[in-house]
Amino acid sequence: MALRLPGQGGRRLQTGLDTLDHELAGEMATSLGRAGRRVAETLAALKAHECRDEARIVLRKAAADAVHAYFIQRELVGLRRHHDAIKDYAIPDEVLARLGAR
């Protein structure tokens, strides 16, 4: 419940819940940003390694794990459609193919 003091012109005072909501939103944004940076880093490493060898398999798995975690983080903040993220990060099909059932 928000309180209004006389002479405040209808401005609301923040309650404890408002402050908590603000803090939680900040933490969710930070976490989503961190997950996005991990996606970018793992995809860059995968792109830099073009050889089809054992190292690429490890890099592809790391990228798939990072993308999977990022998608979960997006869903936790209410972003259910991942088409834009796939396009923005240029996530290759070889990574997307590994996001199935775990």
C-alpha positions, 0 to 999 in steps of 0.5 A: 500500500502506498502512502500519500502525505498531505501537500505531496500533490498526489506523489506516492511514497515508496513502500518496502515492496516498491523498493524490493520490486525495483531491486529485483528488476535490477537484479534480473536485468543484470543477470540477463545482461551477464547471460547475454555476454556469455552467449556473445563470448561463446559464439565468438569463440565458436566462430573463430574456430572453423576447423571440424575437430574435437575442440569445435565440438567442445566450443559448440556445446559451450555455446549451446549451454550458454544460449540455453541458459540465456533463453531460460533467463529471458523467459524468467523476465517474461520474454517468451519469444526468442526470434529477435535474440537468435537474429541479434546474436546470429546464433547458428543452426548448429547451436540451435539444433542442440537446444532440445530436451536435456 
